[in-house]
Amino acid sequence: MAPKTKDEAIAIIDSSDLVAHTDVLIRLLLPSLSLEFERKDTESPSYFGGLPLLPQDFPWPHWDARP
């Protein structure tokens, strides 16, 4: 199971064979998001991870990497 907090991640590093690299690995930790999906209604279609149910002309958001 993935750690849910930075402290949990540090504890896993400290108890692993990578303990000699703890300082470097802690600096590399980044915030993240973890989703857990459990389907409750088997009658409705699921769009999680698939194509969204949107109108054909819906303006899809996109990343603009310009400064």
N, C-alpha and C positions, 0 to 999 in steps of 0.2 A: 504494500500500500504506500502511496506517495505521501511524503510529509505535508502537513497542512500549514505549518508555520516555519519561520526561519529557525527558531530554536529547535524544532523537530529535525530539520535538515542538518543543523550543526551536530546534533546528537548522533545522527546516523553516520555522518562523516567521522566523528570522534570514535565511534565504535567499529570503524571499518579498517581495512588495510591501507586506506588513504590518509590515515591520521597524521602522517608526516607532512601532508600537504594541506592541512586544515586552513591555515591562513590564506593561502592562494584560493582555495575553493570557496571560502566564505566571501571573498571579494567578487567572485564570479556569480554568486547567487543573485537571481533577478526575481522580481514579483511575477507571479503567474496566476492563471485561472484554471481551475479544474471543474469540469462539468460532469455530473452523474445523471444519467438519463434512465428513468424508469417509466415505462409505458403503463398508464393506468386504464385507458379505454381502448379495448381492442377493436371497437366498432369504427372509430375515427382513424383516418389515415395519419401516418406520422410523417412530418416533413423535417425532422431533426436529422441534419447531415445530408439532406437531399435538396431538391429544388423547392423554393418557396412557393406558396400559393398566393400569387400576386397578379394584378392585371398585366396584360401583355405589354402595355406602354409605360409601366412603372419605371421611373428613373433610378436605376441601380446605383447605390453609393460606390465611390471608388476612392482610392488613395491618391492624393496629390502630393508628390514628394518635393515640389518646388519650395524653396525657402520663403 
